[in-house]
Amino acid sequence: MSAGAIDWYDESLADHRRRLRNGILFSLAVHAALLATFVIAPVRPLAPMPEVLEVELIAAPPGAPAARRPVPRPAEAEASPPPAEAPAPPSPPVAKAPVQVLPEETPGRIRKAPPENGKKKAEIVAKAEPPRPRRRKEEKPLSYEAAMAAFEKELGPDEALDLLQPAPEAHEPDASSGLPEPAETNRPGDAIPPELAAWNRAVQRRIRNNWVIPAGFRNRGLATQLELRLAASGDLIGEPRVVRSSGDPFFDDNAVRAVMKVAPLPAPPEPGRQIFIFRSEAE
Amino acid sequence: MNGQGGTRMGWQCRKAAGGLPAAAILRSRWRVLAGDRPMRGLVCLVAWVVGCVGPAFAQDPLADEQGPVPTLEITPGNVKAFRTAVLRFRGVGPPVGEARIVRLREEIERALAFSSIVLPLEREAYLGPDDSGALAGGGGIDCEPWRQSGADALLEGALRREGDRLRVDLRVWDVARCKRLKIGTLAGDRDDLAGLGRIVADETVLALTGTRGVSATEIAFVSDRTGPREIYVMAADGRDQRPATRGDRLKMAPEWVPDGRAILYVAYGAGQPGFFLTSRSDQVRPGPILRDLMPGRPKYRGRFDPTGQELAFVSSVDGATEIFRVERKGRKARRLTNHPAIDVSPSWSPDGRQIVFVSDRSGAPQLYIMDRDGAGVRRLTYTGAYNSSPAWSPDGRWIAYETRVRGQFDIWLIDPTGQINFPIVEHPRSDEAPSWSPDGRKIVFSSRRRGRYDIYVMDWNGENLKRLTARSGRNIQPVWGPQVR
């Protein structure tokens, strides 16, 4: 009787074997194809350098505030917000994760100080980010969003947002637009033109408020680069194009969706091509 | 030049590669092999590599002739759920009945609300026509009013009666891009509108996030609401609670067979506790199993490996409580732990290569991880004086467990390297026995916060807490069942 009761396992075993066999066949085919490729076509390097250069521009505008440096890294990002524990699953630093992250800030920062528990970790994190003195340490971190809400309440949403904003790229100042003076022109050493800074902030804010990103996509070291074209009015010309995929088509789609959802954007100081980098790390 | 040139070339390459005989063969072969999307993506990748590596790709896709392109970084805000308008489905063919159409929409919206990722848009916000018009006409939709409504997605459908079944032709629209995300046909029992609504909702979640929702799954648990402890089953949202076992034996430790066709449990009868199956399908006979396995010894807390081929369980030898592993046919059990201390509560990693378990070899119960053959034991938890009930998440990134704080339990997560560790449920009263939903988005657990043990569900980050049981009795040991389609 006991044997009879578990007979039904057999078919799944057969199925398993079939799948295993198919998998092996497929794997062989793929290997053969790859081998053929490398034999037939001599591979030239894909010239990765320019990408790195571009990244540096993001990271180090002349005199950008130090607080801006820590662009999210896959490992540390979940630790960035003071109470980030809960919704901040650090993905194991996947190869694709640090796509255009600053070279000097690649994963590993958090690893060197394994937190014993949530509270301790929060402290460590807070220490790791001295350039953000205005951040408040939360005692009992449960959810990043809850903390953000509190944070914004304390500072006012705009200010909170300013603090969170990553450094905009250095840019030649030729824009003319009727945008209001940015609130933080007096930021020490800020070199980007005020109109552009204001526009950047407005756009970031608008997209952040509309970009649907479920908990499962957050803090996974994903980054998608979109290229879009903006008319002088702020209207999108065509659909944003994914120029560098995060590796997760749904994350990519979500980014495109977010831009289209908020279009038209505020009139840009400089119409034309624009790159938006969507990151899964909450700052 | 070339930023764009390079990328465009990439696309062309991809197309061209699609035309290569090798790629075509691979692709067709693969459809035979598996036919599912991620795999086809892999084939495309291979085709792409075959076609493109080489001369065409000497340029960087982002370089630009007129200097750097302005770049802006965007990080996540607080929006976590897609708003979806569930339009009134259209009846097609033989009359379906107005009541059914209305009710199905309610069920879909209810199941979406449970997902906490794709929430139904409030009907009052609708600015577009509340009618699955495009589906009937076969055309497009006017997205602008829905954009104004704040809808991210639109769900429309046609409902057709086929004997005792209802068939739904479904379309999910991406409103921002005004693009169809998914077309599908689903069917369900004519009288099980709740079931059909859940399937529709889960498909919608899949269309928007790439991972199917779990509203159509079930949760098994133990309850003594009618006297003896029995195994119960309920829908993931807590509805349809019903006993899966009857009798006077004391039952505990339910565990789903990975294909969902049976639930394994431990029952105490005459003699030692052993394993039984309760059937969820005609193909499985309920009753005792593995009776010849280690006769005369107690067997507790079986946990299937992800393939369902092997069972890890707890028994005792020479006065020591140890963890064993046995193949499905139950011929040979293999001892995995060998320590005079108590080793219990095995839980498999999703790749089946490791087992996390509880041992008091350090003097107090702590979590340990070992390989599937019992080698490589390492201690995982160092905080807390009493850690137990580990459950490995379906994506492998976390282990949920209970830890004792001031005489009661909280639920914490730890990553398998032991470096990241934090609470997700903290309450002055006990929260115990976490179990993950198969999509890894939710955790079910039992809690005594209302005085008596009840089953609760929440998102894995601790949000959207919901109580599922509300009757009398102690409701404990919840275990989330698999996604079966």
Interface residues (C-beta under 8 A of the other chain):
Chain A: M1 S2 A3 G4 A5 I6 W8 Y9 S12 L13 H16 N22 L25 F26 A29 V30 A33 L34 A36 T37 F38 I40 A41 P42 V43 R44 L46 A47 P48 M49 P50 E51 E54 L57 I58 V71 P72 E78 E85 A86 P87 P89 P90 S91 P92 I110 R111 P114 P115 E116 N117 G118 K121 K140 P141 L142 S143 E145 M148 A149 L164 P166 P168 E169 A170 H171 E172 L196 N200 V203 Q204 I207 R208 N209 N210 W211 V212 I213 P214 A215 G216 F217 R218 Q225 E227 E239 R241 V243 R244 D248 P249 F250 D253 A255 V256 R257 A258 M260 K261 E270 R273 Q274 I275 F276 I277 F278 R279 S280 E281 A282 E283
Chain B: T7 A22 L26 R29 W30 L33 A34 G41 L42 V46 V49 V50 V53 G54 P55 F57 A58 Q59 D60 P61 L62 A63 D64 G67 P68 V69 P70 T71 L72 E73 I74 T75 P76 G77 N78 V79 K80 A81 F82 I117 R147 D152 D174 V175 A176 R177 L208 T209 G210 T211 D259 R261 L277 Q283 V284 R285 P286 G287 P288 I289 L290 R291 D292 T307 G308 Q309 R328 K329 G330 Y382 T383 R397 W398 D415 G418 Q419 I420 N421 F422 P423 I424 E426 G440 R441 D459 W460 N461 G462 E463
